[in-house]
């Protein structure tokens, strides 16, 4: 299993409505890509959100970014970003 961690620094608040849409729309879109497992959007401060997406391979995570993330994030989240997202992919070595 692999995960991508995206750190999003915000310059404006994202409406809770956007996060509700993310919770209903994103899993449906991501599940169309074989190997997707789950995702989390974690508000770590008023101006920072961390996205964690879990999938079978790094290649699957890249497909999710290209086929789902680019358009959905561009429309709903990108206008609120203070800077480009920080993106790191790694192999999951332990979980509980």
N, C-alpha and C positions, 0 to 999 in steps of 0.2 A: 504494500500500500504506500501511496505517496500523498503529500499534502502541499498545497500552495498557501502561503500567508501573504495577504495583501494589506499593507498599512495605508490607510486613506486619511490624509490630513485635510481638514475641512476649513473653508473660509466663511461658510454660511451653514446654518443648521439645516439638516435634512428632515423634512416632515415625517412624523410617524407613519403617515399614509404611504410614503414611499417604501418604508420597511415592511409594512403590511403587504404591499404589492410584491415585494421581493420574496416574502415568505410563501405567497401563493403562486407566483409566476415562475420564479427561478427553478424550483425543483422540477416542475413540469418540463421546462425547457432543457435542463441539464440531464434529466433521465432519458432523454432521447439519444444521448451519447453513451454508448456501452462503456461500462467501467466506472461511471459516476457513483459515489457512495452517499455523501452528505455535504452540507455546507452550514457555516455559522457566520452571522454578522454580529460582531461584539463591539458595543460602544464602550471604549475604554476611558473616554473623557468627552466633554461637550464638543471638542473639535477634532476628535480622532475615532475612527472606526477601523476595526481589524476584521478582514474577511478570511475565513479558513475554509478551504474546499478540499475534500478528500476524494480520491479516485484510485483506481488500480495502478496507473502508471503516470509518469511525468508527461508522456505524450497525450494521454487522455486529458490531463489538466490543461495542456496547451490548446487542445481542441475546444475545451469548454471556454477558455479565454477568448479564442477566436470566434467561435460560432455562437456563443451566448453572451459572454461578458462584454465584448466590444460594443455591440449594439445596445444592449439593455443598460449597461453602465453609462455609456455615452449619453443616452437620453435622460436617465433618471438621477445619476450620481455625479457625473463629471462636472456639471455646472456649479457644483458646490465645493470642488476641490481647490485647495490652496496651492497644490503642487502635484506633479504626476505621482501615481501610486508607487510605493516600494513593493516589489514582488520577489518572493523567495520560494523556491520549490525544493522539497527534500523528501527523503524516504522516511517513513514512519518506523521508528526502531522500538517503540514501546507504546502501549495504550492500555486503558483499563475499562 
